[in-house]
């Protein structure tokens, strides 16, 4: 078998760096608007689909639908955790002195001093009495709240862009690894293809030996049964179809590495097909070198399957 024209990683590194994205990434963006500071944190890891969990804090649940919609437009897979942490620079509570209550407290304190002959009351002690100081949430206008939400969404979009960049960077590292694994699979396929055991005369000799053993072990074997056994033995001796399919899988895998859009599921399916052909090749092997190459092939394929699980 002649291996077809394929894209080798080392000579096509730039091409393999185009678009593969990992499902693993992290991003953090800080923001500030009208007395409020915040930061967004987005983390993503492997997932069968797109699973989003958010912690936005009290009163910010209104943003949940919008950020999920933005995520759905840009991500297709991964477990994504989103955190929004907000703080008011000057606090979110207004303090008011209740002068009427203070006057009553002072009057009561002065009368207590007369009765008990005690020293004058300290200011902080008086202010600490219930009702003297009143705490109220700062009221914000609807326009301010709406404007802040828009700034929060813009800030989230920046965080999302950072997450995508992080996933692309991780995806490039995965593309490097998987592309090299395709190169190694190709090398092992070439080893099997060039094995002396695949020469017609070697296959013919093995068939003669195996048919001879069948005839010797069963003197009553009829001609039709002998023909069936010979066909079965010939099929088991020939791994041409497995090598061709492995070659096709390598070409398909390399195409996926440079294609646009999510390819993780396709690569996962392709890895299963690789494994199927490697198993068949090993089961058919009648030669030590072929068996050794087949086992090495299965090891590389298993390593590739682990990496593929991280791809979007």
Backbone as CSV, one residue per row, in Angstrom:
resi,resn,N_x,N_y,N_z,CA_x,CA_y,CA_z,C_x,C_y,C_z
1,UNK,0.846,-1.196,0.000,0.000,0.000,0.000,0.878,1.243,0.000
2,UNK,0.495,2.217,-0.756,1.249,3.481,-0.814,0.513,4.530,0.010
3,UNK,1.198,5.088,1.003,0.576,6.116,1.829,0.335,7.359,0.994
4,UNK,-0.859,7.935,1.093,-1.224,9.093,0.285,-0.561,10.366,0.780
5,UNK,-0.795,11.411,0.060,-0.221,12.713,0.418,-0.931,13.247,1.649
6,UNK,-0.174,13.453,2.746,-0.759,13.896,4.003,-0.037,15.113,4.540
7,UNK,-0.671,15.798,5.471,-0.082,16.987,6.076,0.724,16.584,7.300
8,UNK,2.045,16.615,7.192,2.898,16.319,8.327,2.955,17.530,9.248
9,UNK,2.948,17.283,10.574,2.873,18.389,11.528,4.076,19.324,11.431
10,UNK,5.271,18.759,11.461,6.459,19.593,11.549,6.598,20.557,10.375
11,UNK,6.159,20.129,9.187,6.293,20.999,8.013,5.068,21.866,7.776
12,UNK,4.037,21.725,8.620,2.802,22.513,8.447,2.315,23.041,9.787
13,UNK,3.234,23.478,10.642,2.884,23.896,12.002,1.882,25.058,12.009
14,UNK,2.101,26.047,11.138,1.205,27.213,11.115,-0.215,26.815,10.754
15,UNK,-0.359,25.871,9.847,-1.684,25.447,9.424,-2.435,24.773,10.556
16,UNK,-1.709,24.019,11.387,-2.349,23.304,12.484,-2.680,24.222,13.657
17,UNK,-2.372,25.502,13.576,-2.584,26.411,14.705,-3.816,27.289,14.512
18,UNK,-4.704,26.896,13.641,-5.774,27.811,13.249,-6.895,27.963,14.280
19,UNK,-7.636,26.892,14.574,-8.915,27.149,15.219,-9.302,26.197,16.331
20,UNK,-8.497,25.222,16.652,-8.901,24.259,17.663,-9.034,24.945,19.021
21,UNK,-10.117,24.632,19.754,-10.339,25.231,21.063,-10.502,24.145,22.111
22,UNK,-9.894,24.389,23.255,-10.077,23.505,24.403,-11.366,23.891,25.130
23,UNK,-11.822,23.016,26.019,-12.943,23.372,26.885,-12.460,23.922,28.216
24,UNK,-11.148,23.968,28.410,-10.562,24.456,29.651,-10.082,25.891,29.469
25,UNK,-10.495,26.767,30.374,-10.067,28.160,30.270,-10.442,28.958,31.505
26,UNK,-9.858,30.153,31.638,-10.137,31.033,32.772,-9.999,32.482,32.324
27,UNK,-10.847,33.338,32.903,-10.760,34.771,32.606,-11.272,35.565,33.799
28,UNK,-10.648,36.721,34.024,-11.088,37.633,35.095,-10.982,39.058,34.572
29,UNK,-12.059,39.837,34.773,-12.101,41.241,34.335,-12.690,42.076,35.456
30,UNK,-12.060,43.209,35.748,-12.540,44.129,36.780,-13.203,45.346,36.139
31,UNK,-14.131,45.958,36.883,-14.825,47.129,36.373,-15.263,48.067,37.480
32,UNK,-15.650,49.294,37.106,-16.102,50.291,38.081,-17.069,51.246,37.398
33,UNK,-18.130,51.625,38.128,-19.084,52.596,37.579,-19.886,53.223,38.707
34,UNK,-19.858,54.537,38.778,-20.695,55.314,39.702,-20.687,54.752,41.124
35,UNK,-19.479,54.647,41.692,-19.366,54.260,43.094,-19.419,52.760,43.360
36,UNK,-19.437,51.949,42.326,-19.483,50.494,42.499,-18.329,49.860,41.736
37,UNK,-17.604,48.960,42.390,-16.559,48.185,41.722,-17.012,46.730,41.658
38,UNK,-16.429,46.006,40.689,-16.793,44.587,40.551,-15.699,43.831,39.807
39,UNK,-15.811,42.526,39.855,-15.005,41.692,38.955,-15.838,40.487,38.524
40,UNK,-15.623,40.094,37.270,-16.188,38.864,36.726,-15.086,37.798,36.695
41,UNK,-15.423,36.593,37.069,-14.540,35.443,36.886,-15.310,34.350,36.147
42,UNK,-14.706,33.830,35.097,-15.322,32.745,34.333,-14.309,31.607,34.237
43,UNK,-14.741,30.419,34.626,-13.924,29.209,34.522,-14.686,28.179,33.710
44,UNK,-13.981,27.426,32.886,-14.632,26.351,32.138,-13.748,25.110,32.123
45,UNK,-14.397,23.959,32.196,-13.711,22.669,32.122,-14.507,21.758,31.188
46,UNK,-14.062,20.517,31.073,-14.698,19.580,30.147,-16.173,19.364,30.471
47,UNK,-16.954,19.123,29.438,-18.369,18.791,29.607,-18.937,18.191,28.343
48,UNK,-19.922,17.339,28.491,-20.535,16.713,27.318,-21.307,17.734,26.488
49,UNK,-21.949,18.677,27.177,-22.667,19.751,26.503,-22.243,21.077,27.105
50,UNK,-23.104,22.085,26.998,-22.828,23.395,27.601,-23.646,23.508,28.881
51,UNK,-22.964,23.473,30.020,-23.608,23.547,31.336,-23.091,24.797,32.038
52,UNK,-23.993,25.752,32.321,-23.598,27.046,32.878,-24.140,27.189,34.298
53,UNK,-23.264,27.565,35.208,-23.661,27.858,36.581,-23.156,29.254,36.937
54,UNK,-24.032,30.053,37.551,-23.666,31.439,37.836,-23.961,31.803,39.280
55,UNK,-23.090,32.647,39.845,-23.309,33.263,41.161,-23.137,34.768,40.967
56,UNK,-24.272,35.463,40.893,-24.247,36.881,40.544,-24.497,37.811,41.726
57,UNK,-24.907,37.272,42.838,-25.158,38.123,43.990,-26.583,38.652,44.009
58,UNK,-26.976,39.103,45.182,-28.353,39.586,45.380,-28.656,40.777,44.490
59,UNK,-29.779,40.706,43.796,-30.235,41.792,42.947,-29.688,41.764,41.537
60,UNK,-28.723,40.891,41.264,-28.130,40.832,39.934,-28.631,39.629,39.122
61,UNK,-29.597,38.902,39.661,-30.133,37.743,38.951,-30.726,38.123,37.599
62,UNK,-31.105,39.395,37.456,-31.699,39.878,36.213,-30.730,39.746,35.035
63,UNK,-29.430,39.678,35.325,-28.425,39.567,34.262,-28.244,38.131,33.767
64,UNK,-28.764,37.179,34.502,-28.472,35.773,34.214,-28.874,35.374,32.798
65,UNK,-30.067,35.745,32.388,-30.547,35.359,31.054,-29.659,35.928,29.960
66,UNK,-29.218,37.158,30.130,-28.413,37.807,29.093,-27.022,37.177,28.978
67,UNK,-26.406,36.865,30.123,-25.059,36.295,30.039,-25.106,34.864,29.496
68,UNK,-26.183,34.142,29.784,-26.315,32.792,29.231,-26.493,32.844,27.708
69,UNK,-27.230,33.835,27.253,-27.413,33.990,25.805,-26.087,34.308,25.123
70,UNK,-25.277,35.154,25.743,-23.966,35.489,25.181,-23.060,34.256,25.147
71,UNK,-23.109,33.456,26.188,-22.305,32.237,26.222,-22.725,31.266,25.132
72,UNK,-24.030,31.106,24.965,-24.548,30.154,23.981,-24.146,30.526,22.556
73,UNK,-23.923,31.812,22.307,-23.526,32.256,20.965,-22.066,31.937,20.657
74,UNK,-21.251,31.786,21.691,-19.810,31.654,21.475,-19.242,30.306,21.897
75,UNK,-19.922,29.584,22.794,-19.427,28.297,23.274,-20.449,27.211,22.954
76,UNK,-19.968,26.020,22.658,-20.874,24.907,22.384,-20.784,23.802,23.424
77,UNK,-19.636,23.698,24.110,-19.455,22.647,25.099,-18.626,23.153,26.268
78,UNK,-18.792,22.480,27.411,-17.997,22.793,28.593,-18.861,23.100,29.798
79,UNK,-18.332,22.790,30.986,-18.964,23.187,32.239,-18.403,24.553,32.628
80,UNK,-19.267,25.562,32.635,-18.829,26.953,32.822,-19.358,27.486,34.147
81,UNK,-18.462,28.037,34.963,-18.831,28.664,36.230,-18.540,30.163,36.158
82,UNK,-19.560,30.963,36.503,-19.461,32.425,36.417,-19.681,33.025,37.810
83,UNK,-18.803,33.940,38.189,-18.933,34.629,39.477,-18.873,36.134,39.234
84,UNK,-19.832,36.855,39.808,-19.815,38.319,39.810,-19.703,38.777,41.256
85,UNK,-18.661,39.547,41.572,-18.464,40.085,42.911,-18.519,41.607,42.841
86,UNK,-19.452,42.216,43.582,-19.645,43.672,43.531,-19.468,44.289,44.907
87,UNK,-18.937,45.533,44.939,-18.788,46.279,46.182,-19.051,47.754,45.926
88,UNK,-19.776,48.397,46.872,-19.965,49.844,46.817,-18.751,50.515,47.439
89,UNK,-18.159,51.463,46.742,-16.951,52.125,47.225,-17.222,52.855,48.537
90,UNK,-18.326,53.545,48.634,-18.666,54.313,49.838,-19.727,53.618,50.674
91,UNK,-19.895,52.338,50.455,-20.925,51.615,51.176,-22.271,51.771,50.519
92,UNK,-23.162,50.855,50.822,-24.496,50.880,50.220,-25.565,51.300,51.216
93,UNK,-25.127,51.786,52.397,-26.074,52.145,53.454,-25.852,53.600,53.857
94,UNK,-26.950,54.371,54.031,-26.896,55.753,54.519,-27.208,55.776,56.013
95,UNK,-26.463,56.610,56.757,-26.658,56.712,58.212,-27.281,58.075,58.530
96,UNK,-28.379,58.059,59.319,-29.079,59.306,59.678,-29.221,59.401,61.185
97,UNK,-28.949,60.604,61.697,-29.093,60.840,63.129,-30.550,61.188,63.439
98,UNK,-31.161,60.427,64.341,-32.537,60.680,64.758,-32.480,61.663,65.931
99,UNK,-32.630,62.956,65.598,-32.435,63.987,66.614,-33.507,63.927,67.700
100,UNK,-34.703,63.583,67.355,-35.779,63.489,68.358,-35.451,62.392,69.361
101,UNK,-34.991,61.249,68.854,-34.626,60.153,69.750,-33.420,60.537,70.591
102,UNK,-32.452,61.275,69.960,-31.269,61.688,70.701,-31.650,62.609,71.855
103,UNK,-32.566,63.541,71.601,-32.982,64.462,72.658,-33.587,63.711,73.835
104,UNK,-34.387,62.744,73.563,-34.990,61.947,74.635,-33.934,61.145,75.394
105,UNK,-32.948,60.631,74.656,-31.888,59.850,75.297,-31.058,60.746,76.213
106,UNK,-30.718,61.958,75.719,-29.923,62.876,76.542,-30.680,63.247,77.819
107,UNK,-31.968,63.504,77.678,-32.788,63.842,78.845,-32.784,62.700,79.849
108,UNK,-32.910,61.493,79.369,-32.915,60.329,80.252,-31.556,60.126,80.897
109,UNK,-30.497,60.377,80.120,-29.134,60.217,80.663,-28.877,61.243,81.764
110,UNK,-29.292,62.495,81.529,-29.090,63.534,82.542,-29.840,63.195,83.826
111,UNK,-31.044,62.679,83.704,-31.820,62.320,84.902,-31.158,61.153,85.618
112,UNK,-30.606,60.223,84.864,-29.932,59.085,85.486,-28.686,59.540,86.241
113,UNK,-27.977,60.522,85.718,-26.792,61.044,86.390,-27.158,61.662,87.740
114,UNK,-28.295,62.386,87.741,-28.737,63.003,88.995,-29.041,61.943,90.041
115,UNK,-29.694,60.893,89.619,-30.108,59.851,90.549,-28.931,58.998,90.998
116,UNK,-27.953,58.803,90.129,-26.868,57.862,90.408,-25.543,58.560,90.684
117,UNK,-25.495,59.895,90.512,-24.267,60.652,90.701,-23.124,60.039,89.887
118,UNK,-23.398,59.813,88.596,-22.418,59.167,87.720,-21.748,60.212,86.836
119,UNK,-20.589,59.869,86.229,-19.890,60.816,85.342,-20.692,61.052,84.068
120,UNK,-20.353,62.091,83.306,-21.087,62.390,82.057,-20.984,61.230,81.052
121,UNK,-22.029,61.066,80.284,-22.046,59.995,79.270,-21.139,60.359,78.099
122,UNK,-20.485,59.353,77.532,-19.633,59.564,76.364,-20.494,59.565,75.094
123,UNK,-20.072,60.358,74.115,-20.851,60.491,72.884,-21.046,59.155,72.194
124,UNK,-19.930,58.372,72.085,-20.043,57.100,71.370,-20.992,56.147,72.072
125,UNK,-21.057,56.303,73.393,-21.986,55.452,74.132,-23.432,55.805,73.820
126,UNK,-23.709,57.114,73.731,-25.060,57.579,73.422,-25.446,57.174,72.004
127,UNK,-24.523,57.351,71.062,-24.823,57.014,69.668,-25.067,55.515,69.488
128,UNK,-24.494,54.713,70.367,-24.677,53.270,70.258,-26.023,52.787,70.754
129,UNK,-26.798,53.677,71.383,-28.117,53.276,71.865,-29.088,53.123,70.708
130,UNK,-29.951,52.124,70.815,-30.892,51.808,69.750,-31.791,52.997,69.427
131,UNK,-31.917,53.287,68.120,-32.818,54.329,67.648,-32.166,55.672,67.444
132,UNK,-30.969,55.884,68.028,-30.301,57.181,67.871,-29.763,57.330,66.448
133,UNK,-29.151,56.274,65.953,-28.690,56.250,64.569,-29.576,55.312,63.757
134,UNK,-29.987,55.772,62.599,-30.819,54.966,61.720,-30.037,54.623,60.443
135,UNK,-30.132,53.371,60.036,-29.413,52.876,58.841,-30.423,52.582,57.743
136,UNK,-30.184,53.176,56.602,-31.108,53.008,55.479,-30.322,52.669,54.205
137,UNK,-30.878,51.753,53.426,-30.263,51.455,52.129,-30.323,52.685,51.227
138,UNK,-29.220,52.916,50.525,-29.177,54.054,49.610,-30.126,53.795,48.446
139,UNK,-30.993,54.707,48.199,-31.924,54.556,47.088,-31.258,55.024,45.797
140,UNK,-31.361,54.187,44.770,-30.762,54.500,43.479,-31.865,54.625,42.441
141,UNK,-31.661,55.513,41.508,-32.663,55.724,40.468,-32.674,54.554,39.486
142,UNK,-33.779,54.384,38.818,-33.893,53.315,37.816,-32.883,53.525,36.685
143,UNK,-32.664,54.791,36.330,-31.712,55.078,35.255,-30.299,54.644,35.642
144,UNK,-29.916,54.896,36.912,-28.587,54.510,37.377,-28.447,52.986,37.378
145,UNK,-29.467,52.308,37.865,-29.423,50.846,37.920,-29.308,50.257,36.517
146,UNK,-30.105,50.774,35.588,-30.074,50.275,34.206,-28.732,50.531,33.550
147,UNK,-28.196,51.742,33.752,-26.905,52.089,33.166,-25.796,51.198,33.727
148,UNK,-25.845,50.935,35.042,-24.828,50.066,35.646,-24.917,48.652,35.084
149,UNK,-26.115,48.164,34.880,-26.278,46.815,34.312,-25.665,46.715,32.921
150,UNK,-25.818,47.772,32.130,-25.230,47.766,30.796,-23.699,47.732,30.868
151,UNK,-23.144,48.483,31.823,-21.694,48.449,31.998,-21.235,47.067,32.478
152,UNK,-22.035,46.439,33.305,-21.715,45.089,33.767,-21.714,44.098,32.606
153,UNK,-22.672,44.233,31.705,-22.742,43.334,30.550,-21.547,43.542,29.628
154,UNK,-21.175,44.802,29.412,-19.993,45.085,28.588,-18.742,44.476,29.217
155,UNK,-18.667,44.582,30.535,-17.530,44.011,31.251,-17.541,42.483,31.134
156,UNK,-18.729,41.889,31.205,-18.833,40.428,31.052,-18.384,39.994,29.660
157,UNK,-18.744,40.769,28.650,-18.325,40.436,27.288,-16.804,40.428,27.170
158,UNK,-16.145,41.351,27.858,-14.682,41.361,27.860,-14.136,40.107,28.539
159,UNK,-14.792,39.717,29.643,-14.374,38.498,30.337,-14.578,37.277,29.452
160,UNK,-15.675,37.269,28.707,-15.955,36.152,27.815,-14.923,36.071,26.690
161,UNK,-14.540,37.223,26.168,-13.487,37.243,25.143,-12.176,36.691,25.703
162,UNK,-11.897,37.027,26.962,-10.700,36.495,27.602,-10.761,34.991,27.769
163,UNK,-11.945,34.485,28.107,-12.119,33.035,28.244,-11.897,32.335,26.910
164,UNK,-12.452,32.903,25.837,-12.292,32.305,24.508,-10.827,32.295,24.109
165,UNK,-10.116,33.375,24.399,-8.687,33.431,24.086,-7.926,32.373,24.874
166,UNK,-8.313,32.195,26.130,-7.671,31.183,26.969,-7.917,29.782,26.424
167,UNK,-9.157,29.524,25.985,-9.491,28.212,25.439,-8.773,27.962,24.109
168,UNK,-8.596,29.024,23.323,-7.855,28.874,22.064,-6.380,28.570,22.329
169,UNK,-5.816,29.239,23.317,-4.411,28.985,23.653,-4.221,27.540,24.104
170,UNK,-5.131,27.080,24.959,-5.066,25.683,25.395,-5.317,24.747,24.221
171,UNK,-6.217,25.162,23.324,-6.506,24.347,22.140,-5.301,24.200,21.236
172,UNK,-4.478,25.263,21.141,-3.262,25.183,20.327,-2.308,24.136,20.883
173,UNK,-2.195,24.105,22.220,-1.324,23.103,22.843,-1.835,21.698,22.545
174,UNK,-3.165,21.517,22.594,-3.741,20.215,22.281,-3.530,19.855,20.813
175,UNK,-3.678,20.841,19.936,-3.471,20.591,18.504,-2.047,20.129,18.239
176,UNK,-1.079,20.743,18.927,0.316,20.335,18.769,0.494,18.867,19.145
177,UNK,-0.099,18.492,20.291,0.047,17.116,20.781,-0.623,16.124,19.838
178,UNK,-1.874,16.418,19.452,-2.630,15.472,18.630,-2.032,15.358,17.234
179,UNK,-1.559,16.483,16.684,-0.938,16.430,15.352,0.290,15.531,15.365
180,UNK,1.073,15.620,16.428,2.245,14.742,16.536,1.820,13.282,16.704
181,UNK,0.711,13.076,17.391,0.218,11.700,17.531,-0.239,11.138,16.196
182,UNK,-0.837,11.973,15.354,-1.181,11.525,14.000,0.086,11.151,13.224
183,UNK,1.142,11.951,13.400,2.406,11.636,12.733,2.941,10.275,13.191
184,UNK,2.833,10.008,14.496,3.326,8.738,15.020,2.475,7.562,14.530
185,UNK,1.162,7.768,14.466,0.286,6.725,13.921,0.650,6.440,12.470
186,UNK,0.891,7.498,11.710,1.288,7.329,10.313,2.596,6.543,10.204
187,UNK,3.549,6.856,11.078,4.826,6.143,11.051,4.619,4.653,11.340
188,UNK,3.786,4.340,12.318,3.551,2.939,12.674,2.801,2.201,11.570
189,UNK,1.882,2.891,10.902,1.184,2.286,9.763,2.183,1.950,8.666
190,UNK,3.149,2.835,8.451,4.184,2.586,7.446,5.039,1.384,7.839
191,UNK,5.317,1.242,9.139,6.089,0.088,9.616,5.370,-1.208,9.290
192,UNK,4.071,-1.244,9.559,3.295,-2.449,9.264,3.236,-2.690,7.757
193,UNK,3.014,-1.612,7.008,2.871,-1.740,5.555,4.141,-2.279,4.901
194,UNK,5.295,-1.919,5.438,6.565,-2.342,4.845,7.107,-3.633,5.442
195,UNK,6.348,-4.251,6.332,6.803,-5.493,6.964,6.990,-6.596,5.930
196,UNK,8.055,-7.372,6.102,8.330,-8.494,5.188,7.206,-9.526,5.222
197,UNK,6.492,-9.585,6.334,5.411,-10.575,6.457,4.242,-10.269,5.541
198,UNK,4.196,-9.056,4.946,3.097,-8.685,4.063,3.406,-8.948,2.593
199,UNK,4.595,-9.437,2.302,4.923,-9.758,0.921,4.097,-10.947,0.445
200,UNK,3.694,-10.940,-0.800,2.836,-12.030,-1.315,3.401,-13.415,-1.053
201,UNK,4.714,-13.596,-1.231,5.287,-14.923,-1.032,5.212,-15.358,0.422
202,UNK,5.366,-14.383,1.354,5.269,-14.715,2.780,3.838,-15.098,3.140
203,UNK,2.866,-14.360,2.610,1.452,-14.680,2.865,1.106,-16.041,2.270
204,UNK,1.613,-16.288,1.053,1.347,-17.568,0.378,1.899,-18.741,1.204
205,UNK,3.093,-18.559,1.753,3.716,-19.629,2.531,2.929,-19.894,3.808
206,UNK,2.459,-18.828,4.484,1.676,-19.028,5.699,0.364,-19.732,5.391
207,UNK,-0.269,-19.365,4.268,-1.523,-20.020,3.877,-1.307,-21.512,3.625
208,UNK,-0.210,-21.839,2.940,0.084,-23.245,2.658,0.258,-24.038,3.950
209,UNK,0.983,-23.451,4.914,1.207,-24.138,6.179,-0.099,-24.338,6.949
210,UNK,-0.927,-23.293,6.989,-2.165,-23.375,7.754,-3.164,-24.337,7.106
211,UNK,-3.258,-24.306,5.774,-4.161,-25.231,5.083,-3.678,-26.666,5.272
212,UNK,-2.365,-26.854,5.237,-1.811,-28.187,5.449,-2.185,-28.712,6.820
213,UNK,-2.131,-27.853,7.845,-2.505,-28.278,9.193,-3.980,-28.640,9.258
214,UNK,-4.827,-27.855,8.556,-6.268,-28.155,8.554,-6.541,-29.508,7.901
215,UNK,-5.877,-29.745,6.774,-6.087,-31.015,6.064,-5.599,-32.188,6.904
216,UNK,-4.448,-32.020,7.546,-3.901,-33.102,8.366,-4.771,-33.415,9.563
217,UNK,-5.422,-32.377,10.096,-6.229,-32.589,11.305,-7.625,-33.102,10.990
218,UNK,-8.074,-33.003,9.733,-9.425,-33.445,9.371,-9.389,-34.089,7.987
219,UNK,-9.230,-35.416,7.958,-9.125,-36.147,6.694,-10.430,-36.131,5.903
220,UNK,-11.549,-35.922,6.583,-12.861,-35.970,5.922,-13.331,-34.595,5.451
221,UNK,-12.437,-33.621,5.415,-12.811,-32.253,5.028,-13.158,-32.214,3.545
222,UNK,-14.411,-31.780,3.214,-14.800,-31.746,1.804,-14.219,-30.504,1.125
223,UNK,-14.332,-30.477,-0.183,-13.699,-29.427,-0.968,-14.293,-28.050,-0.662
224,UNK,-15.625,-28.001,-0.502,-16.264,-26.703,-0.222,-15.828,-26.157,1.125
225,UNK,-15.756,-27.025,2.121,-15.306,-26.585,3.449,-13.855,-26.131,3.395
226,UNK,-13.028,-26.839,2.646,-11.630,-26.457,2.508,-11.509,-25.080,1.857
227,UNK,-12.360,-24.826,0.868,-12.355,-23.528,0.188,-12.737,-22.418,1.163
228,UNK,-13.750,-22.665,1.993,-14.186,-21.670,2.968,-13.080,-21.358,3.976
229,UNK,-12.412,-22.418,4.425,-11.318,-22.222,5.376,-10.174,-21.437,4.744
230,UNK,-9.888,-21.725,3.480,-8.812,-21.022,2.779,-9.134,-19.537,2.643
231,UNK,-10.387,-19.229,2.297,-10.810,-17.822,2.185,-10.687,-17.117,3.523
232,UNK,-11.116,-17.802,4.598,-11.045,-17.215,5.933,-9.600,-16.951,6.338
233,UNK,-8.733,-17.911,6.060,-7.320,-17.742,6.389,-6.698,-16.595,5.595
234,UNK,-7.058,-16.499,4.309,-6.531,-15.422,3.472,-6.965,-14.061,3.988
235,UNK,-8.210,-13.998,4.440,-8.729,-12.737,4.987,-7.972,-12.337,6.247
236,UNK,-7.684,-13.325,7.079,-6.973,-13.035,8.323,-5.515,-12.659,8.085
237,UNK,-4.961,-13.133,7.000,-3.556,-12.831,6.705,-3.372,-11.428,6.141
238,UNK,-4.426,-10.860,5.568,-4.299,-9.600,4.848,-4.816,-8.443,5.694
239,UNK,-3.969,-7.443,5.946,-4.369,-6.263,6.723,-4.435,-5.022,5.839
240,UNK,-4.516,-5.225,4.538,-4.539,-4.107,3.597,-5.691,-3.149,3.884
241,UNK,-6.888,-3.703,4.126,-8.060,-2.844,4.356,-7.901,-2.036,5.633
242,UNK,-7.352,-2.649,6.681,-7.150,-1.931,7.943,-6.160,-0.781,7.759
243,UNK,-5.092,-1.031,7.000,-4.109,0.020,6.755,-4.695,1.164,5.932
244,UNK,-5.524,0.824,4.965,-6.160,1.864,4.149,-7.091,2.722,5.010
245,UNK,-7.861,2.052,5.867,-8.789,2.819,6.713,-8.024,3.677,7.718
246,UNK,-6.928,3.161,8.250,-6.111,3.972,9.156,-5.560,5.200,8.434
247,UNK,-5.136,5.011,7.202,-4.655,6.143,6.398,-5.767,7.173,6.201
248,UNK,-6.972,6.699,5.911,-8.110,7.605,5.731,-8.429,8.342,7.028
249,UNK,-8.345,7.627,8.160,-8.615,8.265,9.444,-7.583,9.344,9.760
250,UNK,-6.328,9.091,9.427,-5.284,10.098,9.661,-5.593,11.368,8.862
251,UNK,-5.937,11.191,7.596,-6.265,12.344,6.748,-7.477,13.093,7.294
252,UNK,-8.494,12.333,7.730,-9.692,12.970,8.280,-9.369,13.723,9.564
253,UNK,-8.536,13.145,10.419,-8.170,13.796,11.671,-7.408,15.082,11.446
254,UNK,-6.482,15.061,10.515,-5.719,16.273,10.221,-6.618,17.370,9.640
255,UNK,-7.590,16.976,8.860,-8.540,17.965,8.327,-9.351,18.592,9.453
256,UNK,-9.746,17.778,10.451,-10.525,18.299,11.575,-9.707,19.297,12.396
257,UNK,-8.417,19.068,12.508,-7.575,19.959,13.309,-7.515,21.369,12.738
258,UNK,-7.752,21.515,11.444,-7.673,22.840,10.824,-9.034,23.344,10.367
259,UNK,-10.098,22.645,10.756,-11.434,23.071,10.345,-12.004,24.065,11.342
260,UNK,-12.972,24.872,10.910,-13.628,25.835,11.783,-14.737,25.151,12.578
261,UNK,-15.000,25.696,13.754,-16.109,25.182,14.549,-15.685,24.071,15.486
262,UNK,-16.584,23.664,16.384,-16.300,22.599,17.350,-16.106,21.253,16.650
263,UNK,-15.033,20.555,17.005,-14.741,19.260,16.373,-14.470,18.169,17.403
264,UNK,-14.662,18.475,18.680,-14.338,17.516,19.727,-15.070,16.196,19.596
265,UNK,-16.378,16.250,19.351,-17.157,15.012,19.232,-16.709,14.201,18.014
266,UNK,-16.413,14.886,16.909,-15.963,14.185,15.704,-14.618,13.505,15.935
267,UNK,-13.710,14.198,16.620,-12.412,13.604,16.911,-12.550,12.426,17.871
268,UNK,-13.482,12.537,18.809,-13.723,11.434,19.736,-14.217,10.199,18.982
269,UNK,-15.160,10.393,18.066,-15.648,9.272,17.249,-14.520,8.704,16.394
270,UNK,-13.700,9.585,15.823,-12.599,9.134,14.977,-11.594,8.312,15.789
271,UNK,-11.351,8.717,17.031,-10.434,7.965,17.883,-10.957,6.547,18.137
272,UNK,-12.271,6.415,18.277,-12.863,5.075,18.431,-12.640,4.233,17.182
273,UNK,-12.751,4.856,16.006,-12.520,4.137,14.755,-11.048,3.735,14.620
274,UNK,-10.151,4.621,15.023,-8.733,4.277,15.055,-8.515,3.016,15.901
275,UNK,-9.110,3.019,17.073,-8.927,1.909,18.006,-9.482,0.608,17.437
276,UNK,-10.611,0.691,16.740,-11.206,-0.496,16.127,-10.247,-1.125,15.098
277,UNK,-9.673,-0.287,14.250,-8.762,-0.792,13.223,-7.486,-1.350,13.848
278,UNK,-6.984,-0.703,14.887,-5.773,-1.191,15.558,-6.019,-2.547,16.202
279,UNK,-7.188,-2.733,16.809,-7.537,-4.030,17.408,-7.590,-5.125,16.352
280,UNK,-8.217,-4.816,15.211,-8.317,-5.806,14.128,-6.944,-6.143,13.583
281,UNK,-6.105,-5.119,13.418,-4.755,-5.344,12.911,-3.974,-6.278,13.841
282,UNK,-4.081,-6.048,15.146,-3.371,-6.901,16.116,-3.901,-8.329,16.090
283,UNK,-5.221,-8.468,15.950,-5.802,-9.822,15.949,-5.404,-10.607,14.708
284,UNK,-5.119,-9.929,13.603,-4.726,-10.598,12.370,-3.225,-10.872,12.287
285,UNK,-2.449,-10.220,13.153,-1.003,-10.277,13.017,-0.459,-11.691,13.205
286,UNK,0.441,-12.083,12.295,1.165,-13.343,12.403,2.667,-13.097,12.437
287,UNK,3.046,-11.873,12.769,4.451,-11.497,12.738,4.770,-10.643,13.963
288,UNK,5.940,-10.894,14.557,6.312,-10.180,15.769,6.426,-8.689,15.578
289,UNK,7.009,-8.251,14.466,7.176,-6.827,14.222,5.830,-6.128,14.036
290,UNK,4.919,-6.816,13.332,3.588,-6.245,13.118,2.835,-6.147,14.438
291,UNK,2.934,-7.187,15.252,2.272,-7.164,16.557,2.816,-6.041,17.428
292,UNK,4.138,-5.882,17.436,4.759,-4.825,18.228,4.300,-3.448,17.754
293,UNK,4.241,-3.248,16.432,3.771,-1.969,15.900,2.292,-1.766,16.229
294,UNK,1.507,-2.853,16.177,0.088,-2.744,16.494,-0.150,-2.355,17.942
295,UNK,0.621,-2.928,18.853,0.504,-2.574,20.274,0.899,-1.112,20.490
296,UNK,2.003,-0.696,19.857,2.418,0.716,19.962,1.343,1.634,19.396
297,UNK,0.693,1.188,18.339,-0.386,1.959,17.730,-1.536,2.149,18.715
298,UNK,-1.889,1.105,19.430,-2.981,1.199,20.407,-2.625,2.142,21.547
299,UNK,-1.358,2.135,21.954,-0.921,3.036,23.026,-1.077,4.490,22.590
300,UNK,-0.623,4.809,21.387,-0.727,6.191,20.878,-2.193,6.601,20.745
301,UNK,-3.026,5.681,20.269,-4.450,5.994,20.090,-5.114,6.264,21.429
302,UNK,-4.783,5.474,22.453,-5.334,5.715,23.790,-4.908,7.077,24.318
303,UNK,-3.654,7.448,24.093,-3.182,8.769,24.518,-3.922,9.875,23.774
304,UNK,-4.180,9.658,22.500,-4.908,10.640,21.702,-6.338,10.793,22.211
305,UNK,-6.975,9.686,22.557,-8.356,9.751,23.056,-8.438,10.581,24.327
306,UNK,-7.424,10.491,25.187,-7.410,11.304,26.407,-7.359,12.790,26.068
307,UNK,-6.530,13.156,25.107,-6.414,14.565,24.726,-7.691,15.082,24.067
308,UNK,-8.294,14.227,23.251,-9.505,14.623,22.513,-10.648,14.990,23.465
309,UNK,-10.672,14.380,24.664,-11.740,14.664,25.612,-11.765,16.124,26.048
310,UNK,-10.645,16.835,25.840,-10.562,18.247,26.255,-10.974,19.227,25.174
311,UNK,-11.253,18.722,23.973,-11.499,19.621,22.835,-12.989,19.949,22.735
312,UNK,-13.273,21.221,22.454,-14.672,21.655,22.301,-15.306,21.012,21.074
